[in-house]
Structures are given as structure tokens and as C-alpha cells.
Amino acid sequence: MEHRKIYHEETASFGDRIIVIEGPVTPERLSGYRMDPTLDAFRRPSEQHEALIEIAGLPEGRIVLARDGDVIVGYVTFHYPDELERWHESGMPDLIELGAIEVADAYRGIGLSKRLLRLAFAGGQLDNMIVYTTEYYWHWDLQGTGMNVWQYREMMEHLMKNVGMVWFATDDPEICSHPANCLMVRVGPEVPQSSVEAFDRVRFRQRYMY
């Protein structure tokens, strides 16, 4: 399986500062940066930094980040599905998870999430992949944003649609456990029909229900 990692870099203005958006970055480059202390949605910043370095070193793994100097202020991760999740069961080499996207508190509202995603897909580097993300309301920063679950869901759908990811139905129990949860997917234009069919078999275990 060809894993295309085509490095891109661009900048964004933030007041009188310049934010660098870059990736996919190497583990070595990541090691030279440090995390903004408010990047704690998934684990403590130092532990998340170690996790990002590990993902960047995987053959399929990729980290795209935004940084202010040497401080990481936003990132998005891509990697194969976790072994404990149903999406791993297919063994598909061209199925990859958009695992996490996070922006530091002080840097929200300037479009960094959108730019991180667009750069991650730049140059057709994921066109031979099915990229999916599972959106669970319990991961959302409802308190920090002041949104309710439906407003946040709408925001996430709009964000993912910027890179061609759309809602897909599934009978996955975790996703079905709350109506705000959802599965978003982008099928790259180079993905063979056999992979699409394999992914459909993973999405639905109880086919008689649909």
C-alpha cells in the first residue's frame, strides 16, 4: 500500500504573529516542538506530545500541525483504526482514521481547523484512501464553546465537508448510542470498488435492519 506523505507548509496571521501550518511532519521535527498547555482534550499535553511523535513514525501515520514558534497550537492526526474498534476488523490497507483534531483555546476562531484539514489532503496524498472519522458528543468542548450538541454537530459536519467528508450511515453501537454522534467519510477518487464494498460490510453488521 502506497502511503503518500507530501510535505506542505503555509502561514496564517494571528494578530502580530505568524502561525505556521505544516505537515505531515516527521517524529524528529515533532520532538523539537512543545505543546500549548491547553491542548488537553484527550490526555495531558506532554502525553499527547508523545502520542503524536509515535503516530508520526508509523508507516501510515501522519500529523499535520499549527505552531506559534516552537509551540504546537493545533494538530490533526491520521492513522489506522484502533485494534479494539470494528473498523480494524476489515484489515483494509486503504482505510485510515482521522483520529483527532484539536486547537488551543487562545487560537480558536481563526480557521485553523479548516486549514489543518485542507493541508492534510493537499496534493491528492489521501486520494487512494477511505478516510473516516467518528464524531462522539462526549469528546466535544460544549462548555468552552457554549454550544449545544446539535450546534456542535453541525459545526463538525461543516468542517469535515471542507475536505469532502460526508455523513455515512452505520449500525455501530457507539455511534448509534446518541443521535448527535455520527460517522463522516471521504472515499478517495482512486479507491477501488472492492474497498468500498469491504468498508460497507464493516459499517453494517446487521444488514437485515437496513
C-alpha positions in Angstrom: 0.0 0.0 0.0 1.4 3.4 -1.0 1.3 5.9 1.8 1.9 9.3 0.2 3.3 11.8 2.6 3.8 15.1 0.7 5.0 17.8 3.0 3.3 21.2 2.7 3.7 24.4 4.6 1.7 27.7 4.8 1.2 30.5 7.2 -1.7 32.3 8.9 -1.8 35.7 10.6 -2.7 35.8 14.3 -2.6 39.4 15.5 1.1 40.4 15.0 2.2 36.8 15.0 2.6 34.3 12.2 1.3 30.8 12.6 3.0 28.0 10.6 0.8 25.2 9.4 2.8 22.2 8.2 2.8 18.5 7.6 2.9 15.7 7.5 5.8 16.2 10.0 8.5 13.7 11.0 8.9 12.4 14.5 12.2 14.3 14.7 10.7 17.6 13.8 7.8 17.0 16.3 10.3 16.3 19.0 11.7 19.8 18.7 8.4 21.4 19.4 6.3 21.6 22.6 2.6 21.6 23.3 0.4 24.5 24.2 -0.8 23.7 27.8 -4.5 24.0 26.8 -4.2 21.1 24.3 -5.7 18.6 26.8 -8.9 17.3 25.3 -7.6 13.8 25.0 -4.8 13.5 27.6 -2.2 15.7 29.3 -0.3 17.8 26.8 3.0 16.1 27.5 1.5 12.6 27.0 -0.3 13.8 23.8 3.0 15.1 22.5 4.5 11.6 22.9 1.5 10.1 21.2 1.8 12.5 18.2 5.5 11.6 17.9 4.6 7.9 17.9 1.9 8.3 15.2 4.2 10.4 13.0 6.6 7.4 13.0 4.0 4.9 11.7 4.1 4.0 8.0 0.6 5.2 7.6 0.6 7.8 10.3 0.6 11.5 9.7 0.5 14.6 11.8 -0.4 18.0 10.4 0.1 20.8 12.9 -0.1 24.5 13.5 2.6 26.2 15.6 3.4 29.5 17.0 7.2 29.5 17.0 8.1 26.1 18.5 4.7 25.8 20.4 2.1 23.4 18.8 -1.2 25.2 18.9 -3.3 22.8 16.8 -3.0 19.4 15.1 -4.8 16.7 13.3 -3.9 13.0 13.3 -4.3 10.2 10.8 -3.6 6.5 11.5 -5.0 3.0 11.0 -8.1 2.1 13.1 -7.5 1.0 16.7 -7.4 -2.7 17.2 -10.3 -2.6 19.6 -12.7 -0.9 17.1 -14.8 -2.6 14.5 -13.2 -0.6 11.7 -10.0 -2.5 12.3 -11.6 -5.9 11.6 -11.6 -5.4 7.8 -7.8 -5.4 7.7 -8.1 -2.9 4.8 -4.8 -1.2 4.0 -6.5 1.7 2.4 -8.8 2.6 5.4 -7.4 5.3 7.6 -8.9 7.2 10.6 -8.9 10.9 11.1 -8.4 10.3 14.8 -8.2 13.7 16.4 -8.3 17.4 15.7 -7.6 20.0 18.4 -6.8 23.7 18.5 -5.5 25.5 21.6 -8.0 27.8 23.4 -6.4 31.1 22.5 -6.1 30.2 18.8 -9.7 29.3 18.1 -11.9 31.2 15.7 -9.3 32.0 13.1 -10.0 29.0 10.9 -7.0 26.8 11.9 -9.1 23.6 11.9 -10.2 24.1 8.3 -6.6 24.9 7.2 -5.2 21.9 9.0 -7.6 19.6 7.2 -7.1 21.1 3.8 -3.3 20.9 4.1 -3.6 17.3 5.2 -5.4 16.4 2.0 -3.3 18.7 -0.3 -1.7 17.3 -3.4 -4.0 14.3 -3.6 -2.0 12.5 -0.9 -5.1 10.7 0.5 -6.8 10.1 -2.8 -6.1 6.4 -2.6 -7.6 6.1 0.9 -11.0 5.9 2.5 -10.7 8.4 5.4 -13.2 8.2 8.2 -13.8 9.9 11.5 -16.2 9.0 14.3 -17.7 12.0 16.0 -18.8 11.4 19.6 -20.5 14.2 21.5 -18.7 13.3 24.7 -15.4 14.5 23.1 -16.8 17.9 22.2 -16.0 21.0 24.1 -19.5 22.1 24.7 -18.7 24.1 27.8 -15.8 26.0 26.2 -17.8 26.9 23.0 -21.2 27.5 24.6 -22.8 25.3 22.0 -25.3 22.5 22.5 -24.7 19.1 21.0 -26.7 19.9 17.8 -24.9 23.1 17.2 -21.5 21.4 17.7 -22.6 18.5 15.4 -23.5 21.0 12.7 -20.1 22.8 13.1 -18.2 19.5 12.8 -20.2 18.4 9.7 -19.5 21.7 8.1 -15.8 21.5 9.0 -15.4 18.0 7.5 -17.3 18.8 4.4 -14.5 21.3 3.5 -12.4 18.3 2.6 -15.2 16.2 1.0 -16.1 14.1 4.1 -19.8 13.4 4.3 -22.2 11.6 6.7 -22.4 7.8 6.3 -24.9 5.5 7.9 -23.8 2.7 10.2 -25.1 0.3 12.9 -22.0 0.8 15.1 -23.4 0.7 18.7 -21.2 3.6 20.0 -22.3 5.9 17.2 -25.9 4.8 17.5 -25.9 5.3 21.3 -26.7 9.0 20.8 -28.3 10.7 17.8 -25.7 13.5 17.7 -22.9 11.0 17.1 -22.0 10.4 13.5 -19.7 8.8 11.0 -18.1 11.0 8.4 -16.3 9.6 5.4 -14.3 10.6 2.3 -13.8 7.9 -0.3 -10.8 9.0 -2.4 -11.2 9.0 -6.2 -8.6 6.3 -6.6 -10.2 3.9 -4.1 -11.3 0.6 -5.9 -14.9 -0.6 -5.7 -13.7 -3.7 -3.8 -12.6 -1.5 -0.9 -15.8 0.5 -0.9 -17.7 -2.8 -0.6 -15.4 -4.0 2.1 -16.0 -0.8 4.1 -19.8 -1.2 3.7 -19.5 -4.7 5.3 -17.8 -3.1 8.3 -20.3 -0.3 8.5 -23.2 -2.7 8.8 -23.2 -5.9 10.7 -27.0 -6.2 10.9 -27.8 -5.7 7.2 -31.3 -7.0 7.6 -32.1 -3.8 9.5 -31.5 -1.5 6.5 
